[in-house]
Amino acid sequence: MRSYRYLALCAWKSALGRSRSCPSCGRPAGEVIDRKYLVTALRRCRECLLLYRTPTTTAEENARFYQSDYEESTTTDLPDAARLDQLKAEDFASLSTSYLGCIEVIRGFGARAGQSVMDFGCSWGYGSHQLKQAGFEVQSFEISQPRADYARQHLAVETLALDAIPSAAYDVFLSCHVIEHVPSVEEMFMLGERALKPGGLFVAFTPNGSMERRRRDPEGWHRNWGGVHPQMIDDQFLMHAGSRRTFVAASNPYPLEALGVWNGSQTVYSMEGDELMLAFRKPLI
């Protein structure tokens, strides 16, 4: 039923010629790169080079979807008390969505225990719990109220409303497989910049949308965009954005030693892996 509603809405928008502008920079419809179901397409913005799905989704449509319709395995399945106790005993290490690899990466960049982290898109709180166990001071945001409530009630996660996220408050702004879901990538970058302290680190993990990955794994790449993932992030988009932000990007497995000596220049490592990591620092001034 959810798929039917999604495709019916896409067909209606397509028939009316609506929702084709880039959701990040507003440029009119870009070049078609891939297609699904006749009524949806992945386009490359001609201005900012973002890969985005058309028809696009409004912020209001996005918020409604994540309250009740979104389902994705361990990301949305709320464990009962017995299962939660098992997961806590192992620090959620067996979850396919575990943050342990993400924590390795931010430590690779120099993040250390005692620093403050915004976990943006925390789902039901397992990653925020892992961050706390690793010694970080953590506040979190989750768009789904049921999952935010679970995180707060069962894992003592401090969840904030979007408009309550403070400015210049965090050493790290972290999102694990969130940026591909948001209505506007640029708005998420701006939120991260506002929330970070000067010199703070923005780090996001997302499915790898690069053409290098597409050549290696065309079917997997094709599956990674659609109703749930309205955009794909790739190296072309990140490097084009360099006039505004200086990104470092890599795909898994991540070059942790190289990240530790990253000098702040535009840098791209191997783009063949399934997952992409992107990061930038907020200027000191």
Phi and psi restraints in degrees (value plus and minus 20) as a CYANA .aco file:
   2 ARG   PHI     -82.9   -42.9
   2 ARG   PSI     -62.3   -22.3
   3 SER   PHI     -84.3   -44.3
   3 SER   PSI     -58.6   -18.6
   4 TYR   PHI     -82.9   -42.9
   4 TYR   PSI     -65.5   -25.5
   5 ARG   PHI     -82.5   -42.5
   5 ARG   PSI     -62.0   -22.0
   6 TYR   PHI     -82.0   -42.0
   6 TYR   PSI     -68.4   -28.4
   7 LEU   PHI     -88.8   -48.8
   7 LEU   PSI     -55.6   -15.6
   8 ALA   PHI     -84.6   -44.6
   8 ALA   PSI     -61.7   -21.7
   9 LEU   PHI     -85.6   -45.6
   9 LEU   PSI     -60.9   -20.9
  10 CYS   PHI     -83.6   -43.6
  10 CYS   PSI     -61.5   -21.5
  11 ALA   PHI     -83.3   -43.3
  11 ALA   PSI     -60.9   -20.9
  12 TRP   PHI     -85.1   -45.1
  12 TRP   PSI     -66.4   -26.4
  13 LYS   PHI     -84.1   -44.1
  13 LYS   PSI     -60.8   -20.8
  14 SER   PHI     -85.0   -45.0
  14 SER   PSI     -60.9   -20.9
  15 ALA   PHI     -82.1   -42.1
  15 ALA   PSI     -52.9   -12.9
  16 LEU   PHI    -108.9   -68.9
  16 LEU   PSI     -23.3    16.7
  17 GLY   PHI      49.6    89.6
  17 GLY   PSI       9.3    49.3
  18 ARG   PHI    -118.7   -78.7
  18 ARG   PSI     146.5   186.5
  19 SER   PHI      38.2    78.2
  19 SER   PSI      29.0    69.0
  20 ARG   PHI    -135.0   -95.0
  20 ARG   PSI     -30.6     9.4
  21 SER   PHI     -92.4   -52.4
  21 SER   PSI     132.4   172.4
  22 CYS   PHI     -80.1   -40.1
  22 CYS   PSI     106.9   146.9
  23 PRO   PHI     -93.5   -53.5
  23 PRO   PSI     -30.6     9.4
  24 SER   PHI    -117.3   -77.3
  24 SER   PSI     -63.2   -23.2
  25 CYS   PHI    -137.5   -97.5
  25 CYS   PSI     -30.3     9.7
  26 GLY   PHI      66.2   106.2
  26 GLY   PSI     -18.3    21.7
  27 ARG   PHI     -82.7   -42.7
  27 ARG   PSI     124.1   164.1
  28 PRO   PHI     -78.1   -38.1
  28 PRO   PSI     147.2   187.2
  29 ALA   PHI     -62.8   -22.8
  29 ALA   PSI     110.1   150.1
  30 GLY   PHI    -111.2   -71.2
  30 GLY   PSI    -194.7  -154.7
  31 GLU   PHI     -90.0   -50.0
  31 GLU   PSI     116.3   156.3
  32 VAL   PHI     -94.6   -54.6
  32 VAL   PSI     106.8   146.8
  33 ILE   PHI    -126.0   -86.0
  33 ILE   PSI     -52.3   -12.3
  34 ASP   PHI    -176.3  -136.3
  34 ASP   PSI     141.0   181.0
  35 ARG   PHI    -156.4  -116.4
  35 ARG   PSI     134.6   174.6
  36 LYS   PHI    -163.4  -123.4
  36 LYS   PSI     123.6   163.6
  37 TYR   PHI      33.8    73.8
  37 TYR   PSI       5.4    45.4
  38 LEU   PHI      47.9    87.9
  38 LEU   PSI     -55.4   -15.4
  39 VAL   PHI    -125.5   -85.5
  39 VAL   PSI     -20.0    20.0
  40 THR   PHI    -145.1  -105.1
  40 THR   PSI     129.7   169.7
  41 ALA   PHI    -164.0  -124.0
  41 ALA   PSI     130.6   170.6
  42 LEU   PHI    -120.3   -80.3
  42 LEU   PSI     105.1   145.1
  43 ARG   PHI    -138.5   -98.5
  43 ARG   PSI     134.0   174.0
  44 ARG   PHI    -124.5   -84.5
  44 ARG   PSI      97.6   137.6
  45 CYS   PHI     -82.1   -42.1
  45 CYS   PSI     114.8   154.8
  46 ARG   PHI     -97.2   -57.2
  46 ARG   PSI     -34.9     5.1
  47 GLU   PHI    -117.1   -77.1
  47 GLU   PSI     -81.8   -41.8
  48 CYS   PHI    -116.9   -76.9
  48 CYS   PSI     -29.3    10.7
  49 LEU   PHI      53.4    93.4
  49 LEU   PSI      -6.8    33.2
  50 LEU   PHI     -84.9   -44.9
  50 LEU   PSI     120.4   160.4
  51 LEU   PHI    -109.0   -69.0
  51 LEU   PSI     100.0   140.0
  52 TYR   PHI    -160.5  -120.5
  52 TYR   PSI     130.0   170.0
  53 ARG   PHI    -102.9   -62.9
  53 ARG   PSI     118.1   158.1
  54 THR   PHI    -141.3  -101.3
  54 THR   PSI     125.0   165.0
  55 PRO   PHI     -84.4   -44.4
  55 PRO   PSI     127.7   167.7
  56 THR   PHI    -100.0   -60.0
  56 THR   PSI     151.0   191.0
  57 THR   PHI    -137.5   -97.5
  57 THR   PSI     114.3   154.3
  58 THR   PHI     -96.8   -56.8
  58 THR   PSI     143.9   183.9
  59 ALA   PHI     -80.9   -40.9
  59 ALA   PSI     -57.1   -17.1
  60 GLU   PHI     -87.3   -47.3
  60 GLU   PSI     -64.1   -24.1
  61 GLU   PHI     -82.2   -42.2
  61 GLU   PSI     -61.2   -21.2
  62 ASN   PHI     -81.7   -41.7
  62 ASN   PSI     -65.4   -25.4
  63 ALA   PHI     -83.5   -43.5
  63 ALA   PSI     -61.7   -21.7
  64 ARG   PHI     -83.6   -43.6
  64 ARG   PSI     -61.5   -21.5
  65 PHE   PHI     -79.9   -39.9
  65 PHE   PSI     -61.8   -21.8
  66 TYR   PHI    -101.2   -61.2
  66 TYR   PSI     -26.0    14.0
  67 GLN   PHI     -96.5   -56.5
  67 GLN   PSI     -57.6   -17.6
  68 SER   PHI    -161.3  -121.3
  68 SER   PSI     -47.7    -7.7
  69 ASP   PHI    -106.5   -66.5
  69 ASP   PSI     -49.5    -9.5
  70 TYR   PHI     -89.8   -49.8
  70 TYR   PSI     105.8   145.8
  71 GLU   PHI    -157.0  -117.0
  71 GLU   PSI     107.6   147.6
  72 GLU   PHI    -176.4  -136.4
  72 GLU   PSI      56.6    96.6
  73 SER   PHI      30.4    70.4
  73 SER   PSI    -150.2  -110.2
  74 THR   PHI     -86.8   -46.8
  74 THR   PSI     -36.8     3.2
  75 THR   PHI     -86.9   -46.9
  75 THR   PSI     -53.1   -13.1
  76 THR   PHI    -139.9   -99.9
  76 THR   PSI     -32.9     7.1
  77 ASP   PHI     -97.5   -57.5
  77 ASP   PSI      94.9   134.9
  78 LEU   PHI    -104.8   -64.8
  78 LEU   PSI      98.1   138.1
  79 PRO   PHI     -92.6   -52.6
  79 PRO   PSI     128.1   168.1
  80 ASP   PHI     -95.1   -55.1
  80 ASP   PSI     157.7   197.7
  81 ALA   PHI     -80.4   -40.4
  81 ALA   PSI     -63.1   -23.1
  82 ALA   PHI     -85.2   -45.2
  82 ALA   PSI     -65.0   -25.0
  83 ARG   PHI     -85.2   -45.2
  83 ARG   PSI     -58.7   -18.7
  84 LEU   PHI     -83.4   -43.4
  84 LEU   PSI     -60.9   -20.9
  85 ASP   PHI     -80.8   -40.8
  85 ASP   PSI     -61.3   -21.3
  86 GLN   PHI     -81.9   -41.9
  86 GLN   PSI     -65.3   -25.3
  87 LEU   PHI     -85.5   -45.5
  87 LEU   PSI     -61.2   -21.2
  88 LYS   PHI     -84.5   -44.5
  88 LYS   PSI     -55.8   -15.8
  89 ALA   PHI     -83.4   -43.4
  89 ALA   PSI     -48.9    -8.9
  90 GLU   PHI    -123.8   -83.8
  90 GLU   PSI     -10.0    30.0
  91 ASP   PHI      35.2    75.2
  91 ASP   PSI      18.9    58.9
  92 PHE   PHI      38.6    78.6
  92 PHE   PSI       2.9    42.9
  93 ALA   PHI     -86.3   -46.3
  93 ALA   PSI     -47.9    -7.9
  94 SER   PHI    -102.2   -62.2
  94 SER   PSI     -30.9     9.1
  95 LEU   PHI     -87.2   -47.2
  95 LEU   PSI     118.3   158.3
  96 SER   PHI     -84.6   -44.6
  96 SER   PSI     -41.0    -1.0
  97 THR   PHI    -121.3   -81.3
  97 THR   PSI      -4.3    35.7
  98 SER   PHI     -72.5   -32.5
  98 SER   PSI     125.3   165.3
  99 TYR   PHI    -109.0   -69.0
  99 TYR   PSI     -17.5    22.5
 100 LEU   PHI     -78.8   -38.8
 100 LEU   PSI     -59.3   -19.3
 101 GLY   PHI     -87.6   -47.6
 101 GLY   PSI     -58.2   -18.2
 102 CYS   PHI     -83.6   -43.6
 102 CYS   PSI     -59.1   -19.1
 103 ILE   PHI     -85.6   -45.6
 103 ILE   PSI     -58.3   -18.3
 104 GLU   PHI     -78.2   -38.2
 104 GLU   PSI     -61.4   -21.4
 105 VAL   PHI     -86.7   -46.7
 105 VAL   PSI     -67.7   -27.7
 106 ILE   PHI     -86.5   -46.5
 106 ILE   PSI     -52.3   -12.3
 107 ARG   PHI     -86.0   -46.0
 107 ARG   PSI     -56.4   -16.4
 108 GLY   PHI     -78.9   -38.9
 108 GLY   PSI     -55.0   -15.0
 109 PHE   PHI     -97.0   -57.0
 109 PHE   PSI     -28.8    11.2
 110 GLY   PHI      90.3   130.3
 110 GLY   PSI     -19.0    21.0
 111 ALA   PHI     -84.2   -44.2
 111 ALA   PSI     124.0   164.0
 112 ARG   PHI    -159.1  -119.1
 112 ARG   PSI     140.6   180.6
 113 ALA   PHI     -73.3   -33.3
 113 ALA   PSI     121.0   161.0
 114 GLY   PHI      76.8   116.8
 114 GLY   PSI     -37.9     2.1
 115 GLN   PHI     -99.1   -59.1
 115 GLN   PSI     140.0   180.0
 116 SER   PHI    -115.3   -75.3
 116 SER   PSI     117.9   157.9
 117 VAL   PHI    -150.0  -110.0
 117 VAL   PSI     113.8   153.8
 118 MET   PHI    -117.1   -77.1
 118 MET   PSI      96.4   136.4
 119 ASP   PHI    -112.7   -72.7
 119 ASP   PSI      77.5   117.5
 120 PHE   PHI    -110.9   -70.9
 120 PHE   PSI      91.3   131.3
 121 GLY   PHI      69.7   109.7
 121 GLY   PSI      37.9    77.9
 122 CYS   PHI    -103.8   -63.8
 122 CYS   PSI     -21.0    19.0
 123 SER   PHI      32.5    72.5
 123 SER   PSI    -149.6  -109.6
 124 TRP   PHI    -113.7   -73.7
 124 TRP   PSI      -6.9    33.1
 125 GLY   PHI      83.2   123.2
 125 GLY   PSI     -20.4    19.6
 126 TYR   PHI     -82.0   -42.0
 126 TYR   PSI     -60.4   -20.4
 127 GLY   PHI     -89.8   -49.8
 127 GLY   PSI     -59.6   -19.6
 128 SER   PHI     -82.0   -42.0
 128 SER   PSI     -58.1   -18.1
 129 HIS   PHI     -83.3   -43.3
 129 HIS   PSI     -62.3   -22.3
 130 GLN   PHI     -83.5   -43.5
 130 GLN   PSI     -60.6   -20.6
 131 LEU   PHI     -81.6   -41.6
 131 LEU   PSI     -61.7   -21.7
 132 LYS   PHI     -84.4   -44.4
 132 LYS   PSI     -61.6   -21.6
 133 GLN   PHI     -83.4   -43.4
 133 GLN   PSI     -47.8    -7.8
 134 ALA   PHI    -101.6   -61.6
 134 ALA   PSI     -22.3    17.7
 135 GLY   PHI      81.6   121.6
 135 GLY   PSI     -15.2    24.8
 136 PHE   PHI    -106.5   -66.5
 136 PHE   PSI     132.5   172.5
 137 GLU   PHI    -108.0   -68.0
 137 GLU   PSI     101.1   141.1
 138 VAL   PHI    -144.2  -104.2
 138 VAL   PSI     112.2   152.2
 139 GLN   PHI    -143.8  -103.8
 139 GLN   PSI     135.3   175.3
 140 SER   PHI    -159.9  -119.9
 140 SER   PSI     138.9   178.9
 141 PHE   PHI    -151.8  -111.8
 141 PHE   PSI     118.5   158.5
 142 GLU   PHI    -162.0  -122.0
 142 GLU   PSI     107.8   147.8
 143 ILE   PHI     -90.3   -50.3
 143 ILE   PSI     -49.4    -9.4
 144 SER   PHI    -101.0   -61.0
 144 SER   PSI      96.5   136.5
 145 GLN   PHI     -83.3   -43.3
 145 GLN   PSI     -62.4   -22.4
 146 PRO   PHI     -79.6   -39.6
 146 PRO   PSI     -60.6   -20.6
 147 ARG   PHI     -93.3   -53.3
 147 ARG   PSI     -56.5   -16.5
 148 ALA   PHI     -83.2   -43.2
 148 ALA   PSI     -61.1   -21.1
 149 ASP   PHI     -82.3   -42.3
 149 ASP   PSI     -62.4   -22.4
 150 TYR   PHI     -82.3   -42.3
 150 TYR   PSI     -65.3   -25.3
 151 ALA   PHI     -78.8   -38.8
 151 ALA   PSI     -62.2   -22.2
 152 ARG   PHI     -90.8   -50.8
 152 ARG   PSI     -63.7   -23.7
 153 GLN   PHI     -98.9   -58.9
 153 GLN   PSI     -54.6   -14.6
 154 HIS   PHI    -125.7   -85.7
 154 HIS   PSI     -40.2    -0.2
 155 LEU   PHI    -147.1  -107.1
 155 LEU   PSI      -9.8    30.2
 156 ALA   PHI      34.2    74.2
 156 ALA   PSI      15.7    55.7
 157 VAL   PHI    -103.2   -63.2
 157 VAL   PSI     113.0   153.0
 158 GLU   PHI    -104.8   -64.8
 158 GLU   PSI      78.1   118.1
 159 THR   PHI    -115.6   -75.6
 159 THR   PSI     117.4   157.4
 160 LEU   PHI    -133.4   -93.4
 160 LEU   PSI     131.2   171.2
 161 ALA   PHI     -90.4   -50.4
 161 ALA   PSI     135.4   175.4
 162 LEU   PHI     -77.1   -37.1
 162 LEU   PSI     -63.5   -23.5
 163 ASP   PHI     -98.7   -58.7
 163 ASP   PSI     -20.9    19.1
 164 ALA   PHI    -122.0   -82.0
 164 ALA   PSI     -20.7    19.3
 165 ILE   PHI     -87.2   -47.2
 165 ILE   PSI     101.2   141.2
 166 PRO   PHI     -95.7   -55.7
 166 PRO   PSI     142.7   182.7
 167 SER   PHI    -110.2   -70.2
 167 SER   PSI     127.4   167.4
 168 ALA   PHI      29.9    69.9
 168 ALA   PSI      25.0    65.0
 169 ALA   PHI    -134.4   -94.4
 169 ALA   PSI     -37.1     2.9
 170 TYR   PHI    -142.8  -102.8
 170 TYR   PSI     126.9   166.9
 171 ASP   PHI    -100.8   -60.8
 171 ASP   PSI     -51.2   -11.2
 172 VAL   PHI    -156.2  -116.2
 172 VAL   PSI     112.6   152.6
 173 PHE   PHI    -130.2   -90.2
 173 PHE   PSI      90.5   130.5
 174 LEU   PHI    -136.3   -96.3
 174 LEU   PSI     114.2   154.2
 175 SER   PHI    -156.5  -116.5
 175 SER   PSI     108.2   148.2
 176 CYS   PHI    -131.2   -91.2
 176 CYS   PSI      83.1   123.1
 177 HIS   PHI      38.4    78.4
 177 HIS   PSI      35.8    75.8
 178 VAL   PHI    -143.6  -103.6
 178 VAL   PSI     -60.0   -20.0
 179 ILE   PHI     -82.1   -42.1
 179 ILE   PSI     -46.8    -6.8
 180 GLU   PHI     -94.0   -54.0
 180 GLU   PSI     -31.5     8.5
 181 HIS   PHI    -116.7   -76.7
 181 HIS   PSI     -42.9    -2.9
 182 VAL   PHI     -95.3   -55.3
 182 VAL   PSI     133.3   173.3
 183 PRO   PHI     -84.4   -44.4
 183 PRO   PSI     -55.6   -15.6
 184 SER   PHI    -156.0  -116.0
 184 SER   PSI      95.8   135.8
 185 VAL   PHI     -83.2   -43.2
 185 VAL   PSI     -62.8   -22.8
 186 GLU   PHI     -81.2   -41.2
 186 GLU   PSI     -61.2   -21.2
 187 GLU   PHI     -84.0   -44.0
 187 GLU   PSI     -54.6   -14.6
 188 MET   PHI     -89.1   -49.1
 188 MET   PSI     -60.8   -20.8
 189 PHE   PHI     -78.6   -38.6
 189 PHE   PSI     -64.9   -24.9
 190 MET   PHI     -84.6   -44.6
 190 MET   PSI     -59.6   -19.6
 191 LEU   PHI     -82.3   -42.3
 191 LEU   PSI     -65.3   -25.3
 192 GLY   PHI     -80.0   -40.0
 192 GLY   PSI     -63.6   -23.6
 193 GLU   PHI     -81.9   -41.9
 193 GLU   PSI     -62.2   -22.2
 194 ARG   PHI     -84.6   -44.6
 194 ARG   PSI     -60.8   -20.8
 195 ALA   PHI     -95.6   -55.6
 195 ALA   PSI     -44.0    -4.0
 196 LEU   PHI    -100.2   -60.2
 196 LEU   PSI     128.8   168.8
 197 LYS   PHI     -89.9   -49.9
 197 LYS   PSI     138.0   178.0
 198 PRO   PHI     -73.3   -33.3
 198 PRO   PSI     111.0   151.0
 199 GLY   PHI      64.1   104.1
 199 GLY   PSI     -22.8    17.2
 200 GLY   PHI     -88.1   -48.1
 200 GLY   PSI     140.8   180.8
 201 LEU   PHI    -129.5   -89.5
 201 LEU   PSI     105.2   145.2
 202 PHE   PHI    -118.8   -78.8
 202 PHE   PSI     104.8   144.8
 203 VAL   PHI    -154.8  -114.8
 203 VAL   PSI     110.3   150.3
 204 ALA   PHI    -152.9  -112.9
 204 ALA   PSI     122.7   162.7
 205 PHE   PHI    -135.4   -95.4
 205 PHE   PSI     121.0   161.0
 206 THR   PHI    -180.4  -140.4
 206 THR   PSI     138.3   178.3
 207 PRO   PHI     -76.7   -36.7
 207 PRO   PSI     121.7   161.7
 208 ASN   PHI     -99.7   -59.7
 208 ASN   PSI      94.6   134.6
 209 GLY   PHI    -113.9   -73.9
 209 GLY   PSI     -10.4    29.6
 210 SER   PHI     -87.8   -47.8
 210 SER   PSI     133.2   173.2
 211 MET   PHI     -87.3   -47.3
 211 MET   PSI     -48.9    -8.9
 212 GLU   PHI     -82.2   -42.2
 212 GLU   PSI     -64.0   -24.0
 213 ARG   PHI     -88.2   -48.2
 213 ARG   PSI     -58.0   -18.0
 214 ARG   PHI     -80.4   -40.4
 214 ARG   PSI     -60.9   -20.9
 215 ARG   PHI     -84.9   -44.9
 215 ARG   PSI     -56.9   -16.9
 216 ARG   PHI     -96.2   -56.2
 216 ARG   PSI     -58.2   -18.2
 217 ASP   PHI    -159.4  -119.4
 217 ASP   PSI      50.0    90.0
 218 PRO   PHI     -80.7   -40.7
 218 PRO   PSI     -57.8   -17.8
 219 GLU   PHI     -89.3   -49.3
 219 GLU   PSI     -64.2   -24.2
 220 GLY   PHI     -83.4   -43.4
 220 GLY   PSI     -61.9   -21.9
 221 TRP   PHI     -81.1   -41.1
 221 TRP   PSI     -64.5   -24.5
 222 HIS   PHI     -82.2   -42.2
 222 HIS   PSI     -58.8   -18.8
 223 ARG   PHI     -88.5   -48.5
 223 ARG   PSI     -43.1    -3.1
 224 ASN   PHI     -99.7   -59.7
 224 ASN   PSI     -19.5    20.5
 225 TRP   PHI    -145.8  -105.8
 225 TRP   PSI     134.7   174.7
 226 GLY   PHI     135.0   175.0
 226 GLY   PSI    -163.9  -123.9
 227 GLY   PHI     -82.9   -42.9
 227 GLY   PSI     -62.5   -22.5
 228 VAL   PHI    -102.9   -62.9
 228 VAL   PSI     -53.4   -13.4
 229 HIS   PHI    -133.4   -93.4
 229 HIS   PSI      71.7   111.7
 230 PRO   PHI     -97.5   -57.5
 230 PRO   PSI     -24.3    15.7
 231 GLN   PHI    -167.8  -127.8
 231 GLN   PSI     138.6   178.6
 232 MET   PHI    -141.8  -101.8
 232 MET   PSI     113.9   153.9
 233 ILE   PHI    -119.5   -79.5
 233 ILE   PSI     116.2   156.2
 234 ASP   PHI    -162.2  -122.2
 234 ASP   PSI     155.9   195.9
 235 ASP   PHI     -86.7   -46.7
 235 ASP   PSI     -52.8   -12.8
 236 GLN   PHI     -81.5   -41.5
 236 GLN   PSI     -64.8   -24.8
 237 PHE   PHI     -83.0   -43.0
 237 PHE   PSI     -65.7   -25.7
 238 LEU   PHI     -87.4   -47.4
 238 LEU   PSI     -61.0   -21.0
 239 MET   PHI     -91.9   -51.9
 239 MET   PSI     -53.4   -13.4
 240 HIS   PHI     -86.1   -46.1
 240 HIS   PSI     -50.1   -10.1
 241 ALA   PHI     -97.7   -57.7
 241 ALA   PSI     -18.8    21.2
 242 GLY   PHI     -81.3   -41.3
 242 GLY   PSI     -40.4    -0.4
 243 SER   PHI     -89.7   -49.7
 243 SER   PSI     -40.7    -0.7
 244 ARG   PHI    -124.8   -84.8
 244 ARG   PSI     -56.1   -16.1
 245 ARG   PHI    -160.6  -120.6
 245 ARG   PSI     128.7   168.7
 246 THR   PHI    -123.4   -83.4
 246 THR   PSI      88.7   128.7
 247 PHE   PHI    -118.2   -78.2
 247 PHE   PSI     131.1   171.1
 248 VAL   PHI    -137.4   -97.4
 248 VAL   PSI     117.4   157.4
 249 ALA   PHI    -156.6  -116.6
 249 ALA   PSI     125.4   165.4
 250 ALA   PHI    -176.3  -136.3
 250 ALA   PSI     137.3   177.3
 251 SER   PHI    -130.6   -90.6
 251 SER   PSI     142.3   182.3
 252 ASN   PHI     -90.7   -50.7
 252 ASN   PSI     126.7   166.7
 253 PRO   PHI     -92.7   -52.7
 253 PRO   PSI     122.3   162.3
 254 TYR   PHI    -104.2   -64.2
 254 TYR   PSI     122.0   162.0
 255 PRO   PHI    -101.8   -61.8
 255 PRO   PSI      59.1    99.1
 256 LEU   PHI     -80.0   -40.0
 256 LEU   PSI     -60.2   -20.2
 257 GLU   PHI     -84.9   -44.9
 257 GLU   PSI     -59.0   -19.0
 258 ALA   PHI     -87.7   -47.7
 258 ALA   PSI     -56.4   -16.4
 259 LEU   PHI     -83.0   -43.0
 259 LEU   PSI     -53.5   -13.5
 260 GLY   PHI     -87.3   -47.3
 260 GLY   PSI     -41.5    -1.5
 261 VAL   PHI    -135.7   -95.7
 261 VAL   PSI      -4.9    35.1
 262 TRP   PHI     -76.9   -36.9
 262 TRP   PSI     110.2   150.2
 263 ASN   PHI    -116.4   -76.4
 263 ASN   PSI     -11.6    28.4
 264 GLY   PHI      71.4   111.4
 264 GLY   PSI     -18.4    21.6
 265 SER   PHI    -106.6   -66.6
 265 SER   PSI     140.3   180.3
 266 GLN   PHI     -79.6   -39.6
 266 GLN   PSI     100.2   140.2
 267 THR   PHI    -160.9  -120.9
 267 THR   PSI     113.9   153.9
 268 VAL   PHI    -147.8  -107.8
 268 VAL   PSI     104.9   144.9
 269 TYR   PHI    -116.7   -76.7
 269 TYR   PSI    -184.9  -144.9
 270 SER   PHI     -73.4   -33.4
 270 SER   PSI     118.1   158.1
 271 MET   PHI    -134.9   -94.9
 271 MET   PSI       3.0    43.0
 272 GLU   PHI    -107.3   -67.3
 272 GLU   PSI     -41.8    -1.8
 273 GLY   PHI     -91.2   -51.2
 273 GLY   PSI     149.7   189.7
 274 ASP   PHI     -95.4   -55.4
 274 ASP   PSI     -48.9    -8.9
 275 GLU   PHI    -132.9   -92.9
 275 GLU   PSI     126.0   166.0
 276 LEU   PHI    -135.5   -95.5
 276 LEU   PSI     116.8   156.8
 277 MET   PHI    -132.6   -92.6
 277 MET   PSI     111.4   151.4
 278 LEU   PHI    -147.9  -107.9
 278 LEU   PSI     123.9   163.9
 279 ALA   PHI    -170.4  -130.4
 279 ALA   PSI     131.8   171.8
 280 PHE   PHI    -171.6  -131.6
 280 PHE   PSI     142.1   182.1
 281 ARG   PHI    -129.5   -89.5
 281 ARG   PSI     123.1   163.1
 282 LYS   PHI     -91.4   -51.4
 282 LYS   PSI     114.1   154.1
 283 PRO   PHI     -76.6   -36.6
 283 PRO   PSI     129.8   169.8
 284 LEU   PHI     -90.1   -50.1
 284 LEU   PSI     -45.6    -5.6
